[in-house]
Amino acid sequence: MKHSSAEFARIAENGTVLRCRVGSSVHGLALEGRGDRDEMGICVEPPEYVIGLRVFEQYVFRARPGHVRSGPVGLDLTVYSLRKWVHLALEGNPTVLLPLLVPEEEIVTATGLGRELRAHRDRFLSRRTGQRFLDSLRAQRERMEGTRHGKHTNRSELVEIHGFDTKYAYHMVRLGLQGVELLETGGLTLPLPEPDRSWLRALHRGEHSRAEALDRTRTLEERLSGLCTTSPLPREPDSAWANRWLVGAYRRVWSEGGAPIPSGAGTSANEPTM
């Protein structure tokens, strides 16, 4: 069945249970004047989109056209359905898990259900998350080395100045640092602690070489690989609990009259108000 952007915007606004800032600013790595505003949300969609014929998995809002990179005033917002988010979180997706890990001051919206989800973050974290960090880190390193084809890694403006894509490089090293911390401690320090934060910002500015970035990545990759078998985190997430909680969450929201089926009038798809 067809849908409109405005329809999905209303679902996201009416049903949001948790929304927070993500991206470089949360990690403490945005360079002055260059940090856009990235946010991620989770919403409970109406019954028609879960047990009916309609489908809602996520709503994406970009303040700028898709082919234009975000700037200091651009909002990039992704709101997942609760079902989709739980599925991705149980797979160990590092980015999707951020709403459970960001500090309180980065929370934009949180209902009782959203607070409950954050309180149970340990149910989602496992060595599987570490393996996802490791797989992503290895893929990014191989692309930077030119031994793997895939997502374009060369921002021409950065390559012209520094000889390599420094933004891609610092994301690569950050992934290794945070993967190691998560597997060792079960949490993340956000923003990144010093001296790593300053080192990564310097890398972004081109003050470290491509070789230095790759050397540090290989060291982190080796540590991460070992932690995937020795970490104190459980081997797998608590999927049985997540399934029970998910069913109960939808029942509670619907029984309380939440997440109503969208009408023709409501939020403009071009102006999210959540």
MIDOSE-1310 file (N, C-alpha, C; in nm, 2 decimals, decimal comma, always signed):
residues 274
mkhs	+0,08/-0,12/+0,00/+0,00/+0,00/+0,00/+0,09/+0,12/+0,00; +0,04/+0,23/-0,07/+0,12/+0,35/-0,08/+0,12/+0,43/+0,05; +0,22/+0,51/+0,06/+0,22/+0,60/+0,18/+0,28/+0,73/+0,13; +0,26/+0,84/+0,22/+0,32/+0,97/+0,19/+0,42/+1,00/+0,30
saef	+0,51/+1,09/+0,27/+0,61/+1,13/+0,37/+0,54/+1,20/+0,49; +0,43/+1,27/+0,46/+0,36/+1,34/+0,57/+0,30/+1,23/+0,66; +0,25/+1,12/+0,60/+0,19/+1,02/+0,68/+0,29/+0,96/+0,77; +0,41/+0,93/+0,72/+0,52/+0,87/+0,81/+0,57/+0,97/+0,91
aria	+0,57/+1,10/+0,88/+0,61/+1,20/+0,97/+0,51/+1,21/+1,09; +0,38/+1,19/+1,06/+0,28/+1,19/+1,17/+0,29/+1,07/+1,26; +0,32/+0,95/+1,20/+0,34/+0,83/+1,27/+0,46/+0,85/+1,37; +0,57/+0,90/+1,32/+0,69/+0,92/+1,40/+0,66/+1,02/+1,51
engt	+0,59/+1,13/+1,48/+0,56/+1,23/+1,59/+0,47/+1,18/+1,69; +0,36/+1,11/+1,65/+0,26/+1,07/+1,74/+0,31/+0,95/+1,83; +0,40/+0,87/+1,78/+0,44/+0,75/+1,85/+0,57/+0,75/+1,91; +0,65/+0,86/+1,91/+0,79/+0,86/+1,96/+0,79/+0,83/+2,11
vlrc	+0,88/+0,73/+2,14/+0,90/+0,70/+2,28/+1,04/+0,74/+2,33; +1,13/+0,75/+2,24/+1,27/+0,79/+2,27/+1,33/+0,85/+2,15; +1,40/+0,96/+2,18/+1,47/+1,04/+2,07/+1,59/+1,11/+2,13; +1,70/+1,10/+2,06/+1,82/+1,16/+2,12/+1,91/+1,21/+2,01
rvgs	+2,01/+1,28/+2,05/+2,12/+1,33/+1,96/+2,21/+1,21/+1,94; +2,26/+1,20/+1,81/+2,37/+1,10/+1,78/+2,47/+1,18/+1,69; +2,56/+1,11/+1,64/+2,66/+1,17/+1,54/+2,78/+1,23/+1,61; +2,86/+1,31/+1,53/+2,99/+1,36/+1,58/+2,98/+1,44/+1,70
svhg	+2,88/+1,52/+1,72/+2,87/+1,61/+1,83/+2,86/+1,53/+1,96; +2,79/+1,42/+1,96/+2,77/+1,34/+2,08/+2,90/+1,27/+2,11; +2,98/+1,23/+2,01/+3,11/+1,17/+2,03/+3,22/+1,27/+2,07; +3,18/+1,40/+2,06/+3,28/+1,51/+2,09/+3,38/+1,53/+1,98
lale	+3,34/+1,50/+1,86/+3,44/+1,50/+1,75/+3,40/+1,60/+1,64; +3,29/+1,68/+1,66/+3,26/+1,77/+1,55/+3,36/+1,89/+1,55; +3,41/+1,93/+1,44/+3,49/+2,04/+1,43/+3,41/+2,17/+1,43; +3,47/+2,27/+1,48/+3,40/+2,40/+1,50/+3,34/+2,45/+1,37
grgd	+3,21/+2,48/+1,37/+3,14/+2,53/+1,25/+3,11/+2,43/+1,15; +3,13/+2,30/+1,18/+3,10/+2,19/+1,08/+3,01/+2,09/+1,13; +2,97/+2,10/+1,25/+2,88/+1,99/+1,31/+2,74/+2,01/+1,27; +2,68/+1,91/+1,20/+2,54/+1,91/+1,18/+2,47/+1,85/+1,30
rdem	+2,34/+1,85/+1,30/+2,26/+1,79/+1,41/+2,20/+1,66/+1,37; +2,25/+1,55/+1,42/+2,20/+1,42/+1,39/+2,12/+1,37/+1,50; +2,00/+1,32/+1,48/+1,91/+1,26/+1,58/+1,85/+1,13/+1,54; +1,83/+1,04/+1,64/+1,77/+0,91/+1,61/+1,65/+0,90/+1,71
gicv	+1,54/+0,84/+1,66/+1,42/+0,82/+1,74/+1,37/+0,68/+1,73; +1,28/+0,64/+1,82/+1,21/+0,51/+1,82/+1,07/+0,54/+1,84; +0,98/+0,49/+1,77/+0,84/+0,51/+1,78/+0,75/+0,39/+1,78; +0,64/+0,39/+1,84/+0,54/+0,28/+1,84/+0,44/+0,32/+1,73
eppe	+0,43/+0,24/+1,63/+0,34/+0,27/+1,52/+0,20/+0,22/+1,55; +0,09/+0,27/+1,48/-0,04/+0,22/+1,50/-0,06/+0,08/+1,46; -0,17/+0,01/+1,51/-0,20/-0,13/+1,49/-0,20/-0,16/+1,34; -0,26/-0,07/+1,26/-0,27/-0,10/+1,11/-0,13/-0,13/+1,05
yvig	-0,03/-0,08/+1,11/+0,11/-0,09/+1,05/+0,19/-0,21/+1,11; +0,12/-0,28/+1,20/+0,19/-0,40/+1,26/+0,11/-0,52/+1,23; -0,02/-0,52/+1,25/-0,10/-0,64/+1,23/-0,20/-0,62/+1,11; -0,19/-0,51/+1,05/-0,27/-0,49/+0,93/-0,18/-0,49/+0,80
lrvf	-0,23/-0,43/+0,70/-0,16/-0,44/+0,57/-0,06/-0,33/+0,54; -0,07/-0,23/+0,62/+0,02/-0,12/+0,60/+0,16/-0,15/+0,67; +0,26/-0,08/+0,62/+0,40/-0,11/+0,67/+0,46/+0,02/+0,70; +0,52/+0,03/+0,82/+0,61/+0,14/+0,86/+0,73/+0,08/+0,93
eqyv	+0,85/+0,11/+0,88/+0,97/+0,07/+0,94/+1,05/+0,19/+0,99; +1,05/+0,30/+0,92/+1,13/+0,41/+0,96/+1,09/+0,54/+0,89; +1,11/+0,65/+0,95/+1,09/+0,78/+0,89/+1,22/+0,85/+0,88; +1,26/+0,91/+0,77/+1,38/+0,98/+0,76/+1,36/+1,12/+0,71
frar	+1,41/+1,22/+0,78/+1,40/+1,36/+0,75/+1,54/+1,42/+0,73; +1,56/+1,49/+0,62/+1,68/+1,55/+0,59/+1,65/+1,70/+0,56; +1,72/+1,79/+0,63/+1,69/+1,93/+0,61/+1,74/+1,98/+0,47; +1,84/+1,90/+0,42/+1,90/+1,93/+0,29/+1,87/+1,81/+0,19
pghv	+1,87/+1,84/+0,06/+1,85/+1,73/-0,03/+1,95/+1,62/-0,01; +1,91/+1,49/-0,05/+1,99/+1,37/-0,03/+2,13/+1,38/-0,08; +2,15/+1,46/-0,19/+2,29/+1,46/-0,26/+2,37/+1,57/-0,20; +2,32/+1,65/-0,10/+2,39/+1,76/-0,04/+2,44/+1,72/+0,10
rsgp	+2,57/+1,73/+0,12/+2,61/+1,69/+0,26/+2,56/+1,79/+0,36; +2,54/+1,74/+0,48/+2,48/+1,82/+0,59/+2,58/+1,93/+0,63; +2,53/+2,03/+0,68/+2,62/+2,14/+0,73/+2,58/+2,18/+0,87; +2,63/+2,29/+0,92/+2,61/+2,32/+1,06/+2,47/+2,35/+1,10
vgld	+2,38/+2,37/+1,01/+2,24/+2,40/+1,05/+2,15/+2,29/+1,00; +2,20/+2,18/+0,95/+2,12/+2,08/+0,89/+2,08/+1,98/+1,00; +1,95/+1,94/+1,00/+1,90/+1,83/+1,08/+1,88/+1,70/+1,00; +1,95/+1,60/+1,05/+1,93/+1,47/+1,00/+1,86/+1,38/+1,10
ltvy	+1,74/+1,34/+1,07/+1,66/+1,26/+1,17/+1,61/+1,13/+1,11; +1,64/+1,02/+1,19/+1,58/+0,89/+1,15/+1,50/+0,84/+1,27; +1,38/+0,80/+1,25/+1,29/+0,75/+1,35/+1,25/+0,61/+1,31; +1,30/+0,51/+1,39/+1,26/+0,37/+1,36/+1,14/+0,33/+1,43
slrk	+1,06/+0,23/+1,37/+0,96/+0,17/+1,44/+1,02/+0,09/+1,55; +0,95/+0,07/+1,66/+1,00/+0,00/+1,77/+1,04/-0,15/+1,73; +0,96/-0,21/+1,65/+0,99/-0,35/+1,60/+1,12/-0,35/+1,53; +1,14/-0,25/+1,43/+1,26/-0,25/+1,35/+1,38/-0,22/+1,44
wvhl	+1,37/-0,12/+1,53/+1,48/-0,09/+1,61/+1,52/-0,21/+1,70; +1,43/-0,28/+1,76/+1,47/-0,39/+1,84/+1,54/-0,50/+1,76; +1,49/-0,52/+1,64/+1,55/-0,62/+1,55/+1,70/-0,58/+1,53; +1,72/-0,46/+1,49/+1,86/-0,41/+1,46/+1,95/-0,41/+1,59
aleg	+1,89/-0,37/+1,70/+1,96/-0,37/+1,82/+2,01/-0,51/+1,87; +1,92/-0,61/+1,85/+1,96/-0,74/+1,89/+2,07/-0,80/+1,79; +2,07/-0,75/+1,67/+2,18/-0,79/+1,58/+2,32/-0,72/+1,62; +2,31/-0,63/+1,71/+2,43/-0,56/+1,76/+2,48/-0,44/+1,68
nptv	+2,39/-0,38/+1,60/+2,42/-0,26/+1,52/+2,47/-0,15/+1,61; +2,60/-0,11/+1,60/+2,66/-0,01/+1,69/+2,59/+0,12/+1,69; +2,55/+0,17/+1,57/+2,48/+0,30/+1,56/+2,34/+0,30/+1,62; +2,27/+0,19/+1,59/+2,13/+0,18/+1,64/+2,13/+0,17/+1,80
llpl	+2,23/+0,12/+1,86/+2,24/+0,10/+2,00/+2,26/+0,24/+2,08; +2,30/+0,34/+2,01/+2,33/+0,47/+2,07/+2,22/+0,52/+2,16; +2,09/+0,51/+2,13/+1,99/+0,57/+2,22/+1,99/+0,50/+2,36; +2,05/+0,39/+2,37/+2,07/+0,32/+2,50/+2,19/+0,37/+2,58
lvpe	+2,28/+0,43/+2,51/+2,42/+0,46/+2,56/+2,45/+0,61/+2,58; +2,37/+0,70/+2,51/+2,41/+0,84/+2,52/+2,38/+0,89/+2,66; +2,45/+0,99/+2,71/+2,42/+1,05/+2,84/+2,29/+1,12/+2,84; +2,24/+1,15/+2,96/+2,10/+1,20/+2,98/+2,08/+1,33/+2,90
eeiv	+2,19/+1,42/+2,90/+2,17/+1,55/+2,84/+2,15/+1,55/+2,69; +2,18/+1,43/+2,63/+2,16/+1,42/+2,48/+2,02/+1,37/+2,45; +1,93/+1,34/+2,55/+1,80/+1,29/+2,52/+1,71/+1,41/+2,49; +1,64/+1,40/+2,37/+1,55/+1,50/+2,33/+1,41/+1,47/+2,38
tatg	+1,36/+1,35/+2,37/+1,23/+1,30/+2,41/+1,24/+1,16/+2,47; +1,18/+1,14/+2,58/+1,17/+1,01/+2,64/+1,04/+0,99/+2,72; +0,96/+0,90/+2,68/+0,84/+0,87/+2,75/+0,88/+0,76/+2,86; +0,78/+0,72/+2,94/+0,80/+0,61/+3,03/+0,86/+0,48/+2,96
lgre	+0,80/+0,45/+2,85/+0,85/+0,34/+2,77/+0,99/+0,35/+2,72; +1,02/+0,47/+2,68/+1,16/+0,50/+2,64/+1,26/+0,49/+2,75; +1,22/+0,54/+2,87/+1,30/+0,52/+2,99/+1,32/+0,37/+3,03; +1,22/+0,30/+3,01/+1,22/+0,16/+3,04/+1,32/+0,09/+2,95
lrah	+1,32/+0,13/+2,82/+1,41/+0,07/+2,73/+1,55/+0,10/+2,76; +1,58/+0,22/+2,80/+1,72/+0,26/+2,84/+1,76/+0,18/+2,97; +1,67/+0,16/+3,06/+1,70/+0,09/+3,18/+1,74/-0,06/+3,16; +1,70/-0,11/+3,05/+1,72/-0,25/+3,02/+1,83/-0,27/+2,91
rdrf	+1,92/-0,17/+2,90/+2,02/-0,18/+2,79/+2,10/-0,31/+2,79; +2,13/-0,36/+2,91/+2,21/-0,48/+2,93/+2,15/-0,60/+2,86; +2,02/-0,60/+2,84/+1,95/-0,71/+2,76/+1,99/-0,71/+2,62; +2,04/-0,60/+2,56/+2,07/-0,59/+2,42/+2,22/-0,60/+2,39
lsrr	+2,30/-0,57/+2,49/+2,45/-0,57/+2,47/+2,51/-0,71/+2,48; +2,59/-0,75/+2,39/+2,65/-0,88/+2,39/+2,78/-0,88/+2,31; +2,84/-1,00/+2,31/+2,96/-1,01/+2,22/+2,93/-1,00/+2,08; +2,80/-1,02/+2,05/+2,76/-1,01/+1,91/+2,78/-0,86/+1,86
tgqr	+2,75/-0,77/+1,96/+2,78/-0,63/+1,93/+2,92/-0,60/+1,90; +3,01/-0,67/+1,97/+3,15/-0,66/+1,95/+3,19/-0,71/+1,81; +3,13/-0,82/+1,77/+3,16/-0,87/+1,64/+3,11/-0,78/+1,53; +3,00/-0,71/+1,55/+2,96/-0,61/+1,45/+3,06/-0,49/+1,44
flds	+3,11/-0,45/+1,56/+3,21/-0,34/+1,56/+3,33/-0,39/+1,48; +3,38/-0,52/+1,51/+3,49/-0,57/+1,44/+3,47/-0,58/+1,29; +3,36/-0,63/+1,25/+3,33/-0,65/+1,11/+3,34/-0,51/+1,04; +3,27/-0,41/+1,10/+3,27/-0,28/+1,04/+3,41/-0,22/+1,03
lraq	+3,48/-0,23/+1,14/+3,62/-0,18/+1,15/+3,71/-0,24/+1,04; +3,70/-0,37/+1,03/+3,78/-0,44/+0,93/+3,75/-0,40/+0,79; +3,62/-0,39/+0,76/+3,57/-0,35/+0,63/+3,62/-0,21/+0,60; +3,62/-0,12/+0,69/+3,66/+0,02/+0,67/+3,81/+0,03/+0,65
rerm	+3,89/-0,05/+0,73/+4,03/-0,05/+0,71/+4,07/-0,10/+0,57; +4,00/-0,21/+0,53/+4,03/-0,27/+0,40/+4,00/-0,18/+0,28; +3,89/-0,10/+0,30/+3,85/+0,00/+0,19/+3,96/+0,11/+0,19; +4,00/+0,15/+0,31/+4,10/+0,26/+0,31/+4,23/+0,21/+0,25
egtr	+4,26/+0,08/+0,27/+4,39/+0,03/+0,21/+4,37/+0,00/+0,06; +4,25/+0,00/+0,01/+4,22/-0,03/-0,13/+4,21/-0,18/-0,16; +4,20/-0,27/-0,05/+4,19/-0,41/-0,08/+4,04/-0,46/-0,08; +3,95/-0,37/-0,06/+3,81/-0,41/-0,06/+3,73/-0,30/-0,13
hgkh	+3,64/-0,34/-0,22/+3,56/-0,25/-0,29/+3,43/-0,22/-0,21; +3,37/-0,11/-0,23/+3,25/-0,08/-0,15/+3,22/+0,07/-0,15; +3,16/+0,11/-0,04/+3,12/+0,25/-0,02/+3,24/+0,34/-0,05; +3,20/+0,45/-0,13/+3,30/+0,55/-0,16/+3,36/+0,62/-0,04
tnrs	+3,49/+0,62/-0,03/+3,56/+0,67/+0,09/+3,63/+0,80/+0,07; +3,63/+0,85/-0,05/+3,72/+0,97/-0,08/+3,63/+1,09/-0,10; +3,63/+1,18/+0,01/+3,57/+1,31/+0,00/+3,68/+1,40/-0,07; +3,64/+1,44/-0,19/+3,74/+1,50/-0,28/+3,81/+1,62/-0,22
elve	+3,73/+1,70/-0,14/+3,78/+1,82/-0,08/+3,89/+1,79/+0,03; +3,87/+1,68/+0,10/+3,96/+1,64/+0,20/+4,09/+1,57/+0,14; +4,06/+1,49/+0,04/+4,18/+1,43/-0,03/+4,27/+1,53/-0,10; +4,21/+1,64/-0,15/+4,28/+1,74/-0,22/+4,37/+1,81/-0,12
ihgf	+4,32/+1,83/+0,01/+4,40/+1,90/+0,11/+4,50/+1,81/+0,18; +4,46/+1,69/+0,22/+4,54/+1,61/+0,31/+4,59/+1,48/+0,24; +4,55/+1,45/+0,12/+4,59/+1,33/+0,05/+4,51/+1,21/+0,08; +4,42/+1,21/+0,18/+4,33/+1,10/+0,20/+4,21/+1,16/+0,28
dtky	+4,11/+1,07/+0,28/+3,98/+1,11/+0,34/+3,99/+1,11/+0,50; +4,02/+1,22/+0,56/+4,05/+1,22/+0,70/+3,92/+1,20/+0,78; +3,81/+1,23/+0,73/+3,68/+1,21/+0,81/+3,66/+1,06/+0,81; +3,67/+0,99/+0,70/+3,66/+0,84/+0,70/+3,76/+0,78/+0,79
ayhm	+3,88/+0,83/+0,80/+3,98/+0,77/+0,88/+3,95/+0,79/+1,03; +3,90/+0,90/+1,07/+3,88/+0,92/+1,21/+3,76/+0,84/+1,26; +3,66/+0,82/+1,17/+3,54/+0,73/+1,20/+3,59/+0,59/+1,22; +3,69/+0,55/+1,14/+3,74/+0,41/+1,14/+3,81/+0,39/+1,28
vrlg	+3,89/+0,48/+1,32/+3,96/+0,47/+1,45/+3,87/+0,48/+1,56; +3,77/+0,57/+1,56/+3,67/+0,58/+1,66/+3,59/+0,45/+1,68; +3,56/+0,38/+1,57/+3,49/+0,26/+1,58/+3,57/+0,16/+1,67; +3,70/+0,15/+1,64/+3,78/+0,06/+1,72/+3,79/+0,09/+1,87
lqgv	+3,81/+0,22/+1,90/+3,82/+0,27/+2,03/+3,69/+0,24/+2,11; +3,57/+0,26/+2,05/+3,45/+0,24/+2,12/+3,41/+0,10/+2,13; +3,45/+0,02/+2,03/+3,42/-0,12/+2,03/+3,50/-0,19/+2,15; +3,62/-0,15/+2,16/+3,70/-0,20/+2,27/+3,64/-0,16/+2,41
elle	+3,61/-0,04/+2,42/+3,55/+0,01/+2,55/+3,42/-0,06/+2,58; +3,33/-0,08/+2,49/+3,21/-0,14/+2,51/+3,22/-0,29/+2,55; +3,31/-0,36/+2,49/+3,33/-0,50/+2,53/+3,41/-0,51/+2,66; +3,49/-0,42/+2,70/+3,56/-0,43/+2,82/+3,47/-0,38/+2,94
tggl	+3,38/-0,28/+2,92/+3,31/-0,22/+3,03/+3,16/-0,23/+3,03; +3,10/-0,27/+2,91/+2,96/-0,28/+2,89/+2,89/-0,14/+2,87; +2,97/-0,04/+2,85/+2,92/+0,10/+2,82/+3,01/+0,18/+2,74; +2,97/+0,30/+2,71/+3,05/+0,40/+2,63/+3,07/+0,53/+2,71
tlpl	+3,19/+0,59/+2,71/+3,20/+0,72/+2,76/+3,18/+0,82/+2,65; +3,08/+0,90/+2,66/+3,04/+1,00/+2,56/+3,03/+1,14/+2,63; +3,10/+1,24/+2,57/+3,19/+1,23/+2,46/+3,31/+1,14/+2,49; +3,38/+1,11/+2,38/+3,50/+1,03/+2,40/+3,60/+1,10/+2,50
pepd	+3,66/+1,02/+2,58/+3,76/+1,08/+2,68/+3,89/+1,12/+2,61; +3,96/+1,20/+2,68/+4,09/+1,24/+2,64/+4,19/+1,13/+2,68; +4,30/+1,11/+2,61/+4,35/+1,19/+2,50/+4,30/+1,15/+2,36; +4,21/+1,05/+2,36/+4,17/+1,00/+2,23/+4,08/+1,10/+2,15
rswl	+4,00/+1,18/+2,22/+3,92/+1,27/+2,15/+4,01/+1,37/+2,08; +4,11/+1,43/+2,14/+4,19/+1,53/+2,08/+4,27/+1,46/+1,96; +4,31/+1,34/+1,98/+4,39/+1,27/+1,87/+4,30/+1,25/+1,75; +4,17/+1,21/+1,77/+4,08/+1,19/+1,66/+4,05/+1,32/+1,59
ralh	+4,03/+1,43/+1,67/+4,00/+1,56/+1,61/+4,12/+1,61/+1,52; +4,24/+1,58/+1,57/+4,36/+1,62/+1,50/+4,37/+1,53/+1,37; +4,33/+1,41/+1,38/+4,33/+1,32/+1,26/+4,23/+1,38/+1,15; +4,12/+1,42/+1,20/+4,02/+1,49/+1,11/+4,07/+1,61/+1,04
rgeh	+4,15/+1,69/+1,12/+4,21/+1,81/+1,06/+4,34/+1,78/+0,97; +4,37/+1,65/+0,96/+4,49/+1,61/+0,88/+4,62/+1,62/+0,95; +4,62/+1,63/+1,08/+4,74/+1,64/+1,16/+4,81/+1,51/+1,19; +4,74/+1,40/+1,15/+4,80/+1,26/+1,16/+4,80/+1,21/+1,02
srae	+4,89/+1,12/+0,99/+4,90/+1,06/+0,85/+4,80/+0,94/+0,84; +4,78/+0,91/+0,71/+4,70/+0,79/+0,68/+4,77/+0,67/+0,74; +4,90/+0,66/+0,73/+4,97/+0,54/+0,79/+4,95/+0,53/+0,94; +4,95/+0,65/+1,01/+4,93/+0,65/+1,15/+4,79/+0,60/+1,19
aldr	+4,69/+0,64/+1,11/+4,55/+0,60/+1,13/+4,54/+0,45/+1,11; +4,60/+0,40/+1,00/+4,59/+0,25/+0,97/+4,66/+0,17/+1,08; +4,78/+0,22/+1,13/+4,85/+0,15/+1,23/+4,77/+0,14/+1,36; +4,71/+0,25/+1,40/+4,63/+0,24/+1,52/+4,50/+0,16/+1,50
trtl	+4,45/+0,16/+1,38/+4,33/+0,07/+1,35/+4,37/-0,08/+1,37; +4,48/-0,12/+1,31/+4,52/-0,26/+1,32/+4,54/-0,30/+1,46; +4,60/-0,21/+1,55/+4,61/-0,25/+1,69/+4,48/-0,27/+1,76; +4,39/-0,17/+1,73/+4,25/-0,18/+1,79/+4,18/-0,31/+1,74
eerl	+4,20/-0,34/+1,61/+4,13/-0,45/+1,55/+4,18/-0,58/+1,62; +4,31/-0,59/+1,65/+4,36/-0,71/+1,72/+4,30/-0,72/+1,86; +4,29/-0,61/+1,93/+4,23/-0,61/+2,07/+4,08/-0,65/+2,06; +4,01/-0,59/+1,96/+3,87/-0,62/+1,95/+3,84/-0,76/+1,92
sglc	+3,93/-0,82/+1,83/+3,91/-0,96/+1,79/+3,92/-1,05/+1,92; +4,02/-1,02/+2,00/+4,03/-1,10/+2,13/+3,92/-1,09/+2,22; +3,87/-0,96/+2,23/+3,76/-0,94/+2,32/+3,63/-1,00/+2,28; +3,61/-1,03/+2,15/+3,49/-1,10/+2,10/+3,48/-1,24/+2,16
ttsp	+3,58/-1,29/+2,22/+3,57/-1,42/+2,29/+3,59/-1,41/+2,44; +3,65/-1,30/+2,49/+3,69/-1,29/+2,63/+3,61/-1,19/+2,70; +3,53/-1,11/+2,64/+3,46/-1,00/+2,70/+3,36/-1,05/+2,81; +3,34/-0,98/+2,92/+3,25/-1,02/+3,02/+3,10/-1,01/+2,98
lpre	+3,08/-0,94/+2,86/+2,94/-0,94/+2,81/+2,89/-1,08/+2,77; +2,76/-1,10/+2,78/+2,71/-1,24/+2,74/+2,74/-1,26/+2,59; +2,74/-1,39/+2,56/+2,76/-1,43/+2,42/+2,66/-1,38/+2,32; +2,53/-1,38/+2,37/+2,42/-1,34/+2,28/+2,33/-1,24/+2,36
pdsa	+2,25/-1,16/+2,30/+2,16/-1,07/+2,37/+2,04/-1,15/+2,42; +1,96/-1,10/+2,50/+1,85/-1,17/+2,56/+1,73/-1,15/+2,47; +1,72/-1,23/+2,36/+1,62/-1,21/+2,26/+1,48/-1,25/+2,32; +1,48/-1,35/+2,41/+1,35/-1,40/+2,46/+1,29/-1,29/+2,54
wanr	+1,37/-1,22/+2,63/+1,31/-1,11/+2,70/+1,27/-1,00/+2,61; +1,35/-0,97/+2,51/+1,32/-0,86/+2,42/+1,18/-0,89/+2,34; +1,16/-1,01/+2,31/+1,04/-1,05/+2,24/+0,92/-1,03/+2,33; +0,93/-1,07/+2,46/+0,82/-1,05/+2,55/+0,79/-0,90/+2,58
wlvg	+0,90/-0,83/+2,60/+0,89/-0,69/+2,63/+0,82/-0,61/+2,51; +0,86/-0,65/+2,39/+0,81/-0,58/+2,27/+0,66/-0,60/+2,26; +0,62/-0,73/+2,27/+0,47/-0,75/+2,27/+0,40/-0,67/+2,37; +0,45/-0,67/+2,49/+0,39/-0,60/+2,60/+0,39/-0,45/+2,58
ayrr	+0,49/-0,40/+2,52/+0,50/-0,25/+2,49/+0,39/-0,21/+2,39; +0,38/-0,28/+2,29/+0,28/-0,25/+2,19/+0,14/-0,26/+2,25; +0,11/-0,36/+2,33/-0,02/-0,38/+2,39/-0,05/-0,26/+2,48; +0,05/-0,22/+2,56/+0,03/-0,11/+2,66/+0,00/+0,02/+2,58
vwse	+0,08/+0,05/+2,48/+0,06/+0,18/+2,41/-0,08/+0,18/+2,34; -0,11/+0,07/+2,28/-0,24/+0,07/+2,21/-0,36/+0,07/+2,30; -0,35/+0,00/+2,42/-0,46/-0,01/+2,51/-0,48/+0,13/+2,58; -0,38/+0,21/+2,58/-0,39/+0,34/+2,64/-0,43/+0,45/+2,54
ggap	-0,45/+0,40/+2,42/-0,50/+0,50/+2,31/-0,39/+0,57/+2,24; -0,26/+0,52/+2,26/-0,15/+0,59/+2,19/-0,13/+0,54/+2,05; -0,04/+0,61/+1,98/-0,01/+0,58/+1,84/-0,14/+0,56/+1,75; -0,23/+0,67/+1,75/-0,35/+0,66/+1,67/-0,32/+0,65/+1,52
ipsg	-0,41/+0,59/+1,45/-0,39/+0,59/+1,30/-0,39/+0,73/+1,25; -0,30/+0,77/+1,17/-0,29/+0,91/+1,12/-0,41/+0,95/+1,04; -0,45/+1,08/+1,06/-0,56/+1,13/+0,98/-0,49/+1,21/+0,86; -0,57/+1,28/+0,78/-0,52/+1,35/+0,67/-0,45/+1,48/+0,71
agts	-0,48/+1,53/+0,83/-0,42/+1,65/+0,87/-0,31/+1,62/+0,98; -0,21/+1,70/+0,99/-0,11/+1,68/+1,09/+0,02/+1,75/+1,05; +0,13/+1,69/+1,10/+0,26/+1,75/+1,09/+0,30/+1,75/+0,94; +0,36/+1,86/+0,90/+0,42/+1,87/+0,77/+0,54/+1,78/+0,76
anep	+0,56/+1,71/+0,65/+0,68/+1,63/+0,63/+0,81/+1,71/+0,63; +0,79/+1,84/+0,60/+0,91/+1,93/+0,59/+0,95/+2,00/+0,72; +0,87/+1,98/+0,82/+0,89/+2,05/+0,95/+0,87/+1,97/+1,07; +0,95/+1,87/+1,10/+0,93/+1,79/+1,22/+0,93/+1,87/+1,35
tm	+0,83/+1,85/+1,43/+0,81/+1,93/+1,55/+0,84/+1,85/+1,68; +0,88/+1,72/+1,67/+0,90/+1,64/+1,78/+1,01/+1,70/+1,87
